[in-house]
Amino acid sequence: MISLAGKGAVITGGSRGIGAATVRLLARAGADVVFSFHKNREAAQQVEQESRKHGTRVESFRADLRRMADAQALIEFGSERLGQVDILVANAGIWNAENAPIESLTERQWDEMMQVNLKSVYSVAHFVAPQMIARRSGRIIIISSTAGQRGEAFHSHYAATKGAVISFVKSLATELARHNVLVNCVAPGWVNTDMCKSTLESRSGRKFALAQIPLGRVATTEELAGPILFLASDLATFITGEILNVNGGSVLCG
C-alpha cells in the first residue's frame, strides 16, 4: 500500500540498527537511497547488497557528521546520485551504557554527545533545506528518544541532545510549513540494537529495561523503520511537528 517509487532518500547512520532497517524498508517501498556510515564499510556494503535486491539504487557514503563539510558532501552526493533528496532521515547517534553522573561527566563526553547527536542533525537539515524549499516539497524525519521526553538519570548529556532534537523538530516544522516541507520525529524507547546490546544482554540491565515497558519486550529495528516509512509516505501529508512515540507504552504523551 505504501509506495515511495520515484523518491530519493538520504539516511544518516544507515549501516546498522534502526538506520539499516530503514534503508532496507524504504528501498523495499521503492525509494532510491543514499545512506551514511562512519567507520564500518563492510557493514555498509552488506546493507547495500541486501537493499538492492528490491531493484532500486542504494549507495553508501562515508561521513563524519560532526564536520559540516562532511554533512554538505553527503547531501551533495545524495542529490547527485538520486536526482533530488525528497526524504531526509536523520538517524545517526551515539549512547554510552556507562553511567555518567553530572559530577564526573567530562567536557569531552559532553561535547562529543552534542556533536554527534545534535550538531549532525542540524548540519544535514541545514544543507538539505534549501533544495526542499525551492521545490516546495520534502520530508525531514529525525530520530529522538524517550530520554528526550522524560530525561535519563546518569545520562543527562544524551537526554539533553534528544530533548533538543524534539525542540528542533517543532521549530523547523513551523518554519518550513509554508514551503510544504514536513518535519517530524520518531522517539524510540529500548530497541534491540548494538547500541543497547551491553545493557540488554546483562540480566540486571534487561530487567531494568523491561520493567519500564508495558508491552514487556524491547522493539525490533523493523518496528522503528515502519513508522519512519509512514511519515515519509503519502499517508502522512497533514502531519508535521509531531513526536511519534514507538516505545511499547513506556512513555505516554502526545
Backbone hydrogen bonds, N-H to C=O, Kabsch-Sander energy under -0.5 kcal/mol:
donor,donor_aa,acceptor,acceptor_aa,energy
3,S,1,M,-0.6
4,L,29,A,-3.4
6,G,30,G,-0.8
7,K,4,L,-2.3
9,A,32,D,-2.9
10,V,87,I,-2.7
11,I,34,V,-2.3
12,T,89,V,-2.6
14,G,36,S,-2.6
19,G,16,R,-0.8
20,A,16,R,-1.4
21,A,17,G,-2.1
22,T,18,I,-2.1
23,V,19,G,-2.3
24,R,20,A,-2.3
25,L,21,A,-2.2
26,L,22,T,-2.7
27,A,23,V,-2.1
28,R,24,R,-2.1
29,A,25,L,-1.8
30,G,27,A,-1.6
31,A,26,L,-2.5
32,D,7,K,-2.7
33,V,57,R,-3.1
34,V,9,A,-2.6
35,F,59,E,-2.4
36,S,11,I,-2.2
37,F,61,F,-1.7
41,R,39,K,-1.5
44,A,40,N,-1.8
45,Q,41,R,-2.6
46,Q,42,E,-1.8
47,V,43,A,-2.0
48,E,44,A,-2.3
49,Q,45,Q,-2.4
50,E,46,Q,-2.4
51,S,47,V,-2.3
52,R,48,E,-2.2
53,K,49,Q,-0.6
54,H,51,S,-1.4
55,G,52,R,-2.3
59,E,33,V,-2.3
61,F,35,F,-2.0
63,A,37,F,-2.6
65,L,63,A,-0.8
67,R,64,D,-2.2
68,M,66,R,-0.5
71,A,67,R,-1.9
72,Q,68,M,-2.6
73,A,69,A,-2.2
74,L,70,D,-2.3
75,I,71,A,-2.1
76,E,72,Q,-2.5
77,F,73,A,-2.6
78,G,74,L,-2.8
79,S,75,I,-2.5
80,E,76,E,-2.2
81,R,77,F,-2.7
82,L,78,G,-2.6
83,G,79,S,-1.4
86,D,8,G,-2.0
86,D,84,Q,-0.8
87,I,8,G,-2.1
88,L,139,R,-2.7
89,V,10,V,-2.9
90,A,88,L,-0.6
90,A,141,I,-2.5
91,N,89,V,-1.1
100,A,154,F,-2.6
104,S,101,P,-2.0
105,L,101,P,-1.4
110,W,106,T,-2.4
111,D,107,E,-2.8
112,E,108,R,-2.4
113,M,109,Q,-2.1
114,M,110,W,-2.2
115,Q,111,D,-2.4
116,V,112,E,-2.6
117,N,113,M,-2.4
118,L,114,M,-1.4
119,K,114,M,-2.8
120,S,115,Q,-1.2
122,Y,118,L,-2.3
123,S,119,K,-2.8
124,V,120,S,-1.9
125,A,121,V,-2.0
126,H,122,Y,-2.8
127,F,123,S,-1.7
128,V,124,V,-1.8
129,A,125,A,-2.2
131,Q,128,V,-0.5
132,M,128,V,-1.6
133,I,129,A,-3.0
134,A,130,P,-2.2
135,R,131,Q,-1.6
136,R,132,M,-1.1
137,S,132,M,-2.0
138,G,180,N,-0.8
139,R,86,D,-2.1
140,I,182,L,-2.7
141,I,88,L,-3.2
142,I,184,N,-2.4
143,I,90,A,-2.4
144,S,142,I,-0.6
144,S,186,V,-2.6
146,T,188,P,-2.2
148,G,145,S,-1.2
149,Q,146,T,-1.7
150,R,146,T,-2.1
151,G,147,A,-1.4
155,H,152,E,-2.1
159,A,155,H,-2.5
160,A,156,S,-2.3
161,T,157,H,-1.5
162,K,158,Y,-2.0
163,G,159,A,-2.5
164,A,160,A,-2.1
165,V,161,T,-2.0
166,I,162,K,-1.4
167,S,163,G,-1.8
168,F,164,A,-2.5
169,V,165,V,-2.6
170,K,166,I,-2.2
171,S,167,S,-2.2
172,L,168,F,-2.8
173,A,169,V,-2.6
174,T,170,K,-1.5
175,E,171,S,-2.0
176,L,172,L,-3.0
177,A,173,A,-0.8
179,H,176,L,-1.6
180,N,177,A,-2.1
181,V,176,L,-1.8
182,L,138,G,-2.4
182,L,180,N,-0.6
184,N,140,I,-2.5
185,C,242,E,-2.4
186,V,142,I,-2.0
187,A,244,L,-2.6
189,G,246,V,-1.3
192,N,219,A,-2.9
193,T,191,V,-2.0
196,C,193,T,-0.5
197,K,193,T,-0.7
197,K,194,D,-0.6
198,S,194,D,-0.5
199,T,196,C,-0.6
200,L,196,C,-2.5
201,E,197,K,-2.1
202,S,199,T,-0.9
206,R,202,S,-2.8
207,K,203,R,-2.1
208,F,204,S,-2.3
209,A,205,G,-2.4
210,L,206,R,-2.9
211,A,207,K,-1.8
212,Q,208,F,-0.5
212,Q,209,A,-1.3
213,I,210,L,-1.4
215,L,248,G,-1.5
216,G,213,I,-1.9
219,A,190,W,-2.2
223,E,220,T,-0.6
224,L,221,T,-1.1
225,A,221,T,-2.0
226,G,222,E,-1.8
228,I,224,L,-1.5
229,L,225,A,-2.5
230,F,226,G,-2.4
231,L,227,P,-2.2
232,A,228,I,-1.4
233,S,229,L,-0.8
233,S,230,F,-1.2
236,A,233,S,-1.4
237,T,234,D,-0.6
239,I,236,A,-1.0
240,T,238,F,-0.5
241,G,183,V,-3.5
244,L,185,C,-3.2
244,L,242,E,-0.6
245,N,243,I,-0.9
246,V,187,A,-2.3
250,S,247,N,-1.1
253,C,251,V,-0.8
